[in-house]
Amino acid sequence: MKFRIKHEIRGRIRIHAPGRRMSIRDADILQYYLEQLPGVTKVQVYERTNDASICYTGERRELLKALSSYSQKMTTVPEDILEHSGRALNAQYKDKLIGKLVFRAVEKLVIPPLVRNCLVCCRSMKYLRQGLSCLRRGKLEVAALDATAIGVSVARRNFSTAGSVMFLLGIGEILEEWTHKKSVGDLARSMSLRVDRVWLRRNSQEILVPAASIQKGDTVVVHMGSVIPFDGEVTEGEAMVNQASLTGESAPVYKTVDGYVYAGTVVEEGELAILVKEATGSTKFEKIVTMIEESEKLKSGLESRAEHLADQLVPYTLAGTALTLLLTRNVTKALSVLMVDFSCALKLSMPIAVLSAIREASRRRITVKGGKYMEAVAEAATIVFDKTGTLTKARAVVREVIPFGEEKEAEMLRIAACLEEHFPHSVAKAVVRAARERNLEHQEMHTKVEYIVAHGIASTIEGKKAIIGSYHFVFEDEKCRVPEGEEEKFSLLPGEYSHLYLAINGQLSAVICIEDPLREETSEVISLLRKEGIARIVMMTGDSERTAASIAKRIGVDEYHAEVLPEGKAAFIEQEKAAGRKVLMVGDGINDSPALSAADAGIAISDGAELAREVADITIAADDLYELVTLKQLSNHLMTRIRRNYRMIVGINTALIFLGVGGWITPPTSAFLHNMSTLAISLEGMKNLLPESGT
């Protein structure tokens, strides 16, 4: 495909594709292709003009080379990305908005006044029906107020005012619906399933294969702590499955043979073999959208209170109209009050502000499952960090394998990788990666693998019990022993590393030394969080007292707790909440799940266990912890915006009422200013809370 350069500055280029106008699908495929190019940081494809804007940091000639070799037919794009890109939604609502504006202009300039008045009367019936329906239900809400304003204007033959009110209400409805659907769509896409590889059962063996290769009728095995990648029927095993992402229910559901499971849910305990019924996962997006739209999680406390207040204010607006008419005997002044209501602005601007903030967070690779969690982040006094994979780098590294007895180093690492590859944790990934780097290939040699949360893994290899995990698990729970004569070797294990113990048949076979380096940004992030309002910063870890004390001193936390089990983390959070403090929990592992659930807002690292991401309320990318600061800033700014919007709405509309009662503005002017101020506040709420380059 040929492109022509339209404009170019350093790091940014705008190109044009000559020929027929791009379809939505054409634009989505080009967008996906460009986003995958090395060095490309941001892409925007404009299908209406056949243009694309590309921001990049790499070599210009490499980018141009990639553009010249682009072929739509040769570009493979995941079908769910094409189905749910959001581009079609934007095009639909842009057309609606443009169409309404054009029709309004044509109506004013071309259609005769008599015909125009008839159209106003016809359109008013919709609002009158909604108002009457509201009254029949015994409620005085915004619909009743709109119907009264429009009905009185029509009755007084003030068709221009009625038409203006309906036009502005229609514009507001389109903008609200567009913003809501776009925000929900962006949020759903960020929450949608992304599984790269799965365990395929073939000839009684489990093989790790790309998820894209799975076909309907295949059998996949899902281990504890892992996401279920496809809809299907359970053919073997039993498990407790967390379905909160689809149903909103907090308690896990028991699944066994002949049960049905859904893509995106997570195995909390147990293991399942699943006969794949839907290999595409095409229904996943719609299920998430439904869950988000029906969930009260989207509403922050401030937003809910504002909407509740909006409905409460309707009777007062009607009463103010009646009182003005009674005191002044002037219908025009009474109508000026009726044309102004607080509830419309409150109900429109508050949800838009929250959803826009969630969408902005999503663009910064922060997934927030509801506005109330951003409010919790803004009000948080305490933040609790897990250490491994959170304050330390997600890519732990195996530095040494120390065999015991007559075991061989390579064989011990191979066995350890064989056991650990079934479970998503930074230490497990380090062991598997080390074996792969040393070309230690293996076949599945063990029986069923059992994961003991916060302790380790147990299985059987060639009839011998094999366990791998913490000192507490191996030596205290399982009563394993150090081979005779090697006690001194054991006592001289390097103290600067974390240790993973492998024992076979009750005897220590190897110690794997793991380096878990701190993230470079940890100290600065903790300092920035304090500046943003976090008063108490706590580190909790299962590591030894010595290791925990050393790290806590280096990074500058307020306090730390060592050798903590999962229930200990959750108990600490409950204590903080009981003391009246809002608590955030940041973690990445299966063992962090109870604490993530207990916190006012649980924050998971995206590279961690699927279960942690599932139960968490917020997910940040694994690249660095600065996104926590960004999240805090976004949340603080959102709460400030909501409060500012509330003050503006009350101030502007109160001023309009007084101006109308005083006779300084007419009802049409009052309606126009009210609706324009409502739209202006709502559009302001759609703007970014933070500058594009800020954190």
Order of alpha helices (4+ residues) and beta strands (2+ residues): beta-beta-alpha-beta-beta-alpha-alpha-alpha-alpha-alpha-alpha-beta-beta-beta-beta-alpha-beta-beta-beta-alpha-alpha-alpha-alpha-beta-alpha-beta-beta-alpha-alpha-beta-beta-beta-alpha-beta-beta-alpha-beta-alpha-beta-alpha-beta-alpha-beta-alpha-beta-alpha-alpha
